[in-house]
Amino acid sequence: ILAAVGRNDPSLLGRYAKYAEERGFEAVWQAACALANRSRQAGKTIPASDILVCACARHHGVEIEHADAHFAILATL
């Protein structure tokens, strides 16, 4: 999910995944990773923060009010 940072520090994604698991939001993290993969496959570049916010909102069943093209793209994935 944090592809640019992850390239610089390969252990970073593992640390974030462990952090998410320890705090009980592993499902949100996994959904964010899946969403990041779908956006990458669609050729879309979406900031990690937007992906995490979207995954969290979906997990809790709420919609996001936005004026951000990234969220419009995420809604299609």
Salt bridges, closest charged atoms under 4 A:
ASP9 OD2 - ARG15 NH2 3.12
GLU22 OE2 - LYS18 NZ 3.77
GLU22 OE1 - ARG23 NH1 3.16
ASP50 OD2 - HIS70 ND1 3.23
ASP68 OD1 - HIS70 ND1 3.13
